[in-house]
Amino acid sequence: MDGVLVWRDLCTYYDFGGDKEAQATSLLGELTKRKLLYNSPGGFDMYYNDFDVKCQELDEIGHPLADTLKKTLFLQGILDREYNAVIDHCQKESYATTIDLLRAKARSLGRAADRARRVSNYQSNYKARRGPKQDENDEDIYDNPSTFPDHVWEQMTEANQKWIMDHQDKDKEQPKDYGKQYSGKKGETNQYKAAIPETDMKQLKEQLKQELKDELNATTEKNKKVTIVDENPDDKPQSIWRTPKNKK
């Protein structure tokens, strides 16, 4: 195992042309690029492990970082707003205490070693609090107004944020889903209308049949009544137009 580490250090040394200053600059740049978002793969543990490995590599090449600088860089990379309260509390704490407090917060959120997340923070936390085998409703799903990454949400204008939140509020007002209800056309369903009870459906059919029957009878009776009109009734004047007689 020592041989593997020596070979790694040797490769790193020659990659930078033996320049430890350049290597230290590269490692410091990697430290500043690391970010912890609400959906970061691996959660807090992976974020901390990667950060700690880079710090150890800086120690090995003779460019150790002070604990105050470590803490500053570490906190700057945490963009998940769930940690904001702990970060504020850690401003006066040591680097080691800061790591312990943040790890405890990550465990309480269920993100100490989590996979990539594609849902809102509150939705996942609510699952953990309520336990498995519980169905979610619309209020649980829409409780968190934003499912965007924090850095994307913060870069939006207030108008864009308001537009998104207003449309999510309108989505809450949509009728509940009562299951797929067929509209009569093949392949089409209506998910926002409840099914008509069977008894009401029978009454509706009977009503339609009766209305159709009444309309048909009315049409038949109307056709039976024929009014004979005299060509030249006494109470009407003769036409002033006369048909010319055919000449023999």
C-alpha positions as CSV (number, residue, x, y, z in Angstrom):
1,M,0.0,0.0,0.0
2,D,2.9,2.4,0.7
3,G,4.2,1.7,-2.8
4,V,0.9,2.8,-4.3
5,L,1.0,6.1,-2.3
6,V,4.6,6.7,-3.3
7,W,3.7,6.1,-6.9
8,R,0.7,8.5,-6.7
9,D,2.9,11.2,-5.1
10,L,5.5,10.7,-7.7
11,C,3.0,11.0,-10.6
12,T,1.6,14.2,-9.0
13,Y,5.0,15.6,-8.6
14,Y,5.9,15.2,-12.3
15,D,2.4,16.3,-13.4
16,F,3.3,19.7,-12.0
17,G,6.9,19.7,-13.2
18,G,8.1,19.4,-9.6
19,D,6.6,22.8,-8.8
20,K,4.9,22.5,-5.4
21,E,3.6,26.0,-5.6
22,A,1.6,25.2,-8.7
23,Q,0.4,22.0,-7.1
24,A,-0.7,23.9,-4.0
25,T,-2.5,26.5,-6.2
26,S,-4.3,23.7,-8.0
27,L,-5.4,22.0,-4.8
28,L,-6.6,25.3,-3.3
29,G,-8.7,25.9,-6.5
30,E,-10.3,22.5,-6.1
31,L,-11.2,23.3,-2.5
32,T,-13.0,26.5,-3.6
33,K,-14.9,24.7,-6.3
34,R,-16.5,22.1,-4.1
35,K,-20.1,22.9,-3.2
36,L,-22.7,21.3,-1.0
37,L,-26.2,21.7,-2.4
38,Y,-29.4,20.2,-1.1
39,N,-29.2,17.4,-3.8
40,S,-25.4,16.8,-3.8
41,P,-24.6,13.2,-4.4
42,G,-23.1,11.6,-1.3
43,G,-24.4,14.4,1.0
44,F,-22.4,16.0,3.7
45,D,-20.0,13.0,4.2
46,M,-18.8,13.1,0.7
47,Y,-18.4,16.9,0.7
48,Y,-16.3,16.7,3.9
49,N,-14.2,13.7,2.8
50,D,-13.2,15.4,-0.4
51,F,-12.4,18.6,1.4
52,D,-10.3,16.8,4.0
53,V,-8.4,14.8,1.3
54,K,-7.4,18.0,-0.4
55,C,-6.3,19.5,2.9
56,Q,-4.1,16.5,3.6
57,E,-2.5,16.7,0.2
58,L,-1.6,20.4,0.9
59,D,0.0,19.2,4.2
60,E,2.0,16.6,2.4
61,I,3.6,19.1,0.0
62,G,4.4,21.6,2.7
63,H,1.5,24.0,2.3
64,P,-0.8,23.4,5.2
65,L,-3.9,25.5,5.7
66,A,-4.7,27.2,9.0
67,D,-7.8,26.0,10.7
68,T,-9.4,29.4,10.4
69,L,-8.9,29.3,6.6
70,K,-10.1,25.7,6.4
71,K,-13.3,26.7,8.3
72,T,-13.9,29.7,6.0
73,L,-13.5,27.7,2.8
74,F,-15.6,24.8,4.2
75,L,-18.5,27.1,5.1
76,Q,-18.3,29.0,1.9
77,G,-19.0,25.8,-0.1
78,I,-22.2,25.0,1.8
79,L,-25.0,26.4,-0.3
80,D,-27.8,24.4,1.2
81,R,-30.0,26.9,3.1
82,E,-31.0,24.2,5.6
83,Y,-27.5,24.7,7.2
84,N,-27.7,28.5,7.5
85,A,-28.6,28.6,11.2
86,V,-25.8,26.2,12.1
87,I,-23.3,28.2,9.9
88,D,-24.2,31.4,11.8
89,H,-23.6,29.6,15.1
90,C,-20.3,28.2,13.9
91,Q,-18.7,31.6,13.2
92,K,-17.1,31.7,16.7
93,E,-16.4,27.9,16.9
94,S,-13.3,26.0,16.1
95,Y,-12.9,24.1,12.8
96,A,-13.3,20.7,14.6
97,T,-16.4,21.8,16.4
98,T,-17.8,23.3,13.2
99,I,-17.5,19.9,11.5
100,D,-19.2,18.1,14.4
101,L,-22.1,20.5,14.5
102,L,-22.6,20.4,10.7
103,R,-22.4,16.6,10.7
104,A,-25.1,16.5,13.4
105,K,-27.3,18.8,11.4
106,A,-26.8,16.6,8.3
107,R,-27.9,13.5,10.2
108,S,-31.0,15.3,11.5
109,L,-31.9,16.2,7.9
110,G,-31.1,12.7,6.7
111,R,-28.4,13.9,4.4
112,A,-25.2,12.6,6.0
113,A,-24.6,10.2,3.2
114,D,-27.5,10.7,0.8
115,R,-28.0,10.1,-2.9
116,A,-28.9,12.8,-5.4
117,R,-32.2,14.3,-4.6
118,R,-34.8,15.3,-7.1
119,V,-37.6,16.5,-4.8
120,S,-38.1,19.4,-2.4
121,N,-36.3,19.5,1.0
122,Y,-39.5,19.5,3.0
123,Q,-41.1,16.6,1.1
124,S,-38.1,14.3,1.9
125,N,-37.9,15.4,5.5
126,Y,-41.6,14.9,5.9
127,K,-41.2,11.3,4.7
128,A,-38.5,10.6,7.3
129,R,-40.6,12.1,10.2
130,R,-43.8,10.4,9.2
131,G,-42.3,7.1,8.4
132,P,-42.8,4.6,5.5
133,K,-46.1,3.3,4.0
134,Q,-47.8,6.7,4.2
135,D,-49.3,8.3,1.1
136,E,-48.5,11.9,0.4
137,N,-51.1,14.5,-0.4
138,D,-50.9,17.7,-2.4
139,E,-50.2,19.8,0.7
140,D,-47.1,17.8,1.5
141,I,-45.7,17.9,-2.0
142,Y,-46.3,21.7,-2.5
143,D,-45.2,22.8,0.9
144,N,-41.8,23.9,-0.3
145,P,-42.3,26.5,-3.0
146,S,-39.0,25.9,-4.8
147,T,-37.5,22.7,-6.2
148,F,-34.8,24.6,-8.0
149,P,-31.1,24.4,-6.8
150,D,-30.3,27.1,-4.4
151,H,-27.8,28.9,-6.6
152,V,-30.3,29.0,-9.5
153,W,-33.1,30.3,-7.3
154,E,-30.9,33.0,-5.8
155,Q,-29.9,34.2,-9.2
156,M,-33.5,34.7,-10.4
157,T,-35.1,38.1,-10.3
158,E,-37.9,38.8,-7.8
159,A,-40.3,38.9,-10.8
160,N,-39.3,35.4,-11.9
161,Q,-39.5,34.0,-8.4
162,K,-43.0,35.6,-7.9
163,W,-44.2,34.2,-11.2
164,I,-43.1,30.6,-10.3
165,M,-44.6,30.8,-6.8
166,D,-47.9,32.2,-8.2
167,H,-48.2,29.4,-10.7
168,Q,-47.5,26.8,-8.0
169,D,-50.2,28.3,-5.9
170,K,-52.6,28.0,-8.8
171,D,-51.6,24.3,-9.2
172,K,-52.7,23.8,-5.6
173,E,-56.2,25.0,-6.5
174,Q,-56.7,22.4,-9.1
175,P,-59.4,19.8,-8.3
176,K,-58.3,16.6,-6.6
177,D,-57.5,13.6,-8.7
178,Y,-60.3,11.0,-8.4
179,G,-58.8,8.5,-10.7
180,K,-59.1,8.0,-14.4
181,Q,-62.6,8.6,-15.8
182,Y,-63.3,7.8,-19.4
183,S,-64.8,10.5,-21.5
184,G,-66.3,8.2,-24.2
185,K,-63.6,8.6,-26.8
186,K,-61.0,5.9,-27.1
187,G,-57.8,6.7,-25.4
188,E,-59.1,9.8,-23.6
189,T,-59.6,10.1,-19.9
190,N,-60.7,12.9,-17.6
191,Q,-58.8,12.8,-14.3
192,Y,-60.6,15.8,-12.7
193,K,-64.2,14.5,-12.8
194,A,-65.7,12.0,-10.4
195,A,-67.4,8.9,-11.8
196,I,-71.2,9.1,-12.1
197,P,-72.8,6.5,-9.7
198,E,-74.5,3.6,-11.4
199,T,-78.0,4.5,-10.2
200,D,-77.7,8.1,-11.5
201,M,-76.5,6.8,-14.8
202,K,-79.6,4.6,-15.2
203,Q,-81.8,7.5,-14.3
204,L,-80.0,9.6,-16.9
205,K,-80.4,7.0,-19.6
206,E,-84.1,6.6,-18.8
207,Q,-84.6,10.4,-18.9
208,L,-82.9,10.6,-22.3
209,K,-84.9,7.8,-23.7
210,Q,-88.2,9.5,-22.6
211,E,-87.2,12.8,-24.0
212,L,-86.3,11.2,-27.3
213,K,-89.6,9.3,-27.3
214,D,-91.7,12.4,-26.6
215,E,-89.9,14.3,-29.3
216,L,-90.6,11.5,-31.8
217,N,-94.3,11.4,-30.9
218,A,-94.7,15.1,-31.3
219,T,-93.1,15.0,-34.7
220,T,-95.5,12.1,-35.8
221,E,-98.6,14.0,-34.6
222,K,-97.6,17.1,-36.4
223,N,-97.2,15.2,-39.6
224,K,-100.7,13.7,-39.3
225,K,-102.4,17.1,-39.2
226,V,-102.8,18.3,-42.9
227,T,-104.6,21.6,-43.6
228,I,-106.4,21.8,-46.9
229,V,-106.4,25.4,-48.2
230,D,-108.8,26.5,-51.0
231,E,-107.0,27.8,-54.0
232,N,-109.4,30.8,-54.2
233,P,-111.0,31.2,-50.8
234,D,-114.0,33.6,-50.6
235,D,-112.4,35.7,-47.9
236,K,-109.3,36.3,-49.9
237,P,-109.0,38.5,-53.1
238,Q,-108.3,36.9,-56.4
239,S,-104.8,37.3,-57.7
240,I,-104.4,40.2,-60.1
241,W,-102.1,38.1,-62.2
242,R,-103.9,35.9,-64.8
243,T,-102.5,33.0,-66.7
244,P,-102.8,33.7,-70.4
245,K,-104.9,31.2,-72.4
246,N,-103.2,29.0,-74.9
247,K,-103.9,30.1,-78.5
248,K,-105.4,27.5,-80.8
